[in-house]
Amino acid sequence: MDNQETNASFSRRLFSLQHVVDETPIIAETPRASIGSQEAIVRKQLTQKIVFGLFWLTGLLAVAVLIGVVGYLLVQGAQVISLDFLLTPPQGGLEGKGGISTTIITTLYLVILTIAIATPLGVGAAVYLVEYAGEMHGRRGLVPVLVSIARLGVETLAGVPSIIFGLFGYVLFVLYMRFGFSLLAASLSGACLILPVIIRTSEEALKSVPKSYREGSLALGTTQLQMIWTVVLPAALPGIITGIVLSVGRVFSETAVFYVTLGGSYRIPTSLLSGGRTMALHVYYLAMDTRAFDKAMGTAAILILIIIIINAIINYITHRVSVSLGR
Amino acid sequence: MSHNGNIKLQIDNYSLFYGDFQALKDINVAFEANKITSIIGPSGCGKSTFIRSFNRMNDLISSVRVQGRIVLDGENIFDLDPVDLRRRVGMVFQKPNPFPKSIFDNVAYGPRMHGVRDRGRLTEIVESSLRSAALWDEVKDKLDKSGLALSGGQQQRLCIARALAVEPELILMDEPASALDPIATLHIEELIQILKEHYTIVIVTHNMQQAARASDYTAFFMMNEDRSGSLVEYGPTEKVFTNPHDKRTEDYITGRFG
């Protein structure tokens, strides 16, 4: 008898729900919402709208800040940006005369050199940590201890302020190894700065390669090295490149490290052992040592444009590479 | 147990431990060449661990320890180089695992790793392997498409072709059809029947109808009280299914547990 009552009230509720479903099509897509009364459903929908609205607002805010900064720089910088500005070297002095041609070239040299040093080291370290040292966890002995120290080191280095890397590079490369203020000293110091980023992102990329790929390869009688080279690294490549892209941006915009390792000469470096001035450094010098604040803005705008363009190019290449790998 | 015909793989007093836990206990059995042997038993009784011993895939787990011998054509596999052993003993996994490469490159992968560089030779190997895996007609016009773009059943046959391409003597299959629909399963079973002409096949299966339909011999595994797995019964499939000599086999097959 109890059952009958329940059944009756249940079908009543079902009927009232049917009415709601007919009226508001959204409910048909979210079956969970069909439990409870009509008011509860309306309330849930309202909550959803408010929360989505908040998400939307925060997203908008983040993008607005970015557009605001870039837009402000572009508008401020536009007054000084010209072909001439891009093609003439800086002339120094309190007025900050001249353009930025040599700093663009120095920046590109430094980025290429730093990435070329850090990528093989970082990817190699990540391969070691994931593929070879992965089983060390929880075991005793000297090697496992060293491996866990290395892991801790990588995690710590990722949070160290860049000026510390600069001072380290200054002491080790500039003074002790007698490289002086030079591209070599700066790119080695810069490589130390971005190594943790490359190691961490490469580690994550390697870890995300499914175990089934590794087993599939080894079961065919490949060595571990063949397996890593032909299956794991290609599958991890998009993730590894993401780390490199992040690092490229980091080197482009880094100032503190290069302030104490690259010197400030605005001539084009003629060898690995000659110093120079990156665009980011030039922005700093212009803003602090000259009255040409507008030129600092212009240089910053160009710097940001170059970063955007280079990221777009690398993303495009990554996309093409992963498409052709997945083919 | 005595068998006619030649023995491909003989397992003597084989035990396997994960750390302190014994997963397999004192297994003695011999598998005949050019036959299909199915391994059945309830979940967790060590079936997969057992066949992963034959190509030493368990070596990848550092806590694993083994006792006893597994003899492949007169040689103890634990005296062989595991890389060389795995070329001779192919494996097809539970979930199809083609590489994110083209169909051609998937099949050519093994031969390339073993030094085959000649494009003409590779093309021959790819075609013959895909034909043996009954996949050639479906993919011959799209060899440069990704292996991942195929259906689940096709992916599994691609993995079989990939294993065949290195010309193994023994093929291990770890529940090869468990992730597939009934029609794809049937395709795989038919394929296995054809493959036994040239290969010795050991197949782990959850599906007893599959074991009854598709195999010549059946090994029934079960857990002991300490949760280690051991072999309860081994014999011609028909006998194991119609007239098992162990009560536990009968109970399992008639569905009283498991």
Interface residues (C-beta under 8 A of the other chain):
Chain A: E135 R139 P210 S212 Y213 E215 G216 S217 L218 A219 L220 G221 T222 T223 Q226 T230 V231 P234 A235 L325 G326 R327
Chain B: N55 M57 L60 S62 V83 D84 L85 R86 R87 R88 G90 M91 F93 K95 N97 P98 F99 P100 K101 S102 Y109 G110 M113 H114 D144 K145 S146 L148 C159 R162 A163 V166
